[in-house]
Amino acid sequence: MAHLHVSYRLPVLLLVLCPNRPTATWAVGPFESRIANWTSQTLHPLVLGPDDLPEITDEPTVIRQPVLATLAAIVHNESE
């Protein structure tokens, strides 16, 4: 990840896609990396779950926004 940051001078972000609400709630974190009493890093991932993205079922939207439609399909893969 550091290579991406150095090469493109853009921030690095961890995106977590969760198809169920309990996992999405847990995945928000924060997650700490610790050595004894010292915290070296705290991670707050960006989490997309079923409550964050609408289901996309109409073809014109899929054609117009394929990336959003793909993310929505992953997140809603447990939908009935």
C-alpha positions as CSV (number, residue, x, y, z in Angstrom):
1,M,0.0,0.0,0.0
2,A,2.8,2.4,0.7
3,H,4.0,2.0,-2.9
4,L,0.6,3.1,-4.2
5,H,0.7,6.1,-1.9
6,V,4.2,7.1,-2.9
7,S,3.7,6.4,-6.6
8,Y,0.4,8.3,-7.1
9,R,0.4,10.7,-4.1
10,L,-3.1,9.6,-3.3
11,P,-4.5,8.4,0.1
12,V,-4.9,4.7,0.6
13,L,-8.3,3.5,1.8
14,L,-9.4,0.1,2.9
15,L,-12.9,-0.7,1.4
16,V,-14.8,-3.6,2.9
17,L,-17.9,-5.0,1.2
18,C,-20.3,-6.8,3.5
19,P,-23.4,-8.7,2.3
20,N,-24.9,-8.9,5.8
21,R,-25.7,-6.2,8.4
22,P,-24.0,-7.8,11.5
23,T,-20.7,-8.2,9.6
24,A,-20.9,-4.6,8.2
25,T,-21.6,-3.3,11.8
26,W,-18.5,-5.2,13.1
27,A,-16.2,-4.3,10.2
28,V,-16.5,-0.5,10.8
29,G,-14.0,-1.0,13.6
30,P,-11.9,0.6,14.9
31,F,-9.1,-2.0,14.9
32,E,-6.0,-1.3,16.8
33,S,-2.5,-2.7,16.3
34,R,-1.0,-2.8,19.8
35,I,2.3,-3.8,21.4
36,A,1.7,-4.0,25.2
37,N,0.2,-0.6,26.1
38,W,1.4,1.1,22.9
39,T,-1.0,1.6,20.0
40,S,1.0,1.8,16.7
41,Q,-2.0,2.1,14.4
42,T,-5.8,2.4,14.4
43,L,-7.7,1.4,11.4
44,H,-11.2,2.7,10.4
45,P,-12.1,1.0,7.1
46,L,-14.8,2.3,4.8
47,V,-17.6,-0.3,5.0
48,L,-20.4,-0.8,2.5
49,G,-23.2,-3.0,3.6
50,P,-26.8,-3.6,2.5
51,D,-27.9,-0.4,4.3
52,D,-25.4,1.7,2.5
53,L,-26.1,0.9,-1.2
54,P,-29.4,0.4,-2.9
55,E,-30.1,-2.8,-4.9
56,I,-29.7,-1.9,-8.6
57,T,-32.0,-4.0,-10.7
58,D,-32.8,-1.8,-13.7
59,E,-30.7,-2.2,-16.8
60,P,-30.3,1.5,-17.7
61,T,-28.7,2.2,-14.3
62,V,-26.4,-0.8,-14.7
63,I,-25.3,0.5,-18.1
64,R,-24.8,4.0,-16.8
65,Q,-23.0,3.1,-13.6
66,P,-21.4,-0.3,-13.9
67,V,-19.0,0.1,-11.0
68,L,-21.8,1.1,-8.6
69,A,-23.9,-1.8,-9.9
70,T,-21.1,-4.2,-9.3
71,L,-20.5,-3.0,-5.8
72,A,-24.3,-3.2,-5.1
73,A,-24.5,-6.8,-6.5
74,I,-21.7,-7.9,-4.2
75,V,-23.3,-6.2,-1.2
76,H,-26.8,-7.6,-1.9
77,N,-25.8,-11.1,-3.0
78,E,-27.7,-12.5,0.1
79,S,-30.9,-10.7,-0.9
80,E,-33.9,-12.7,-1.7
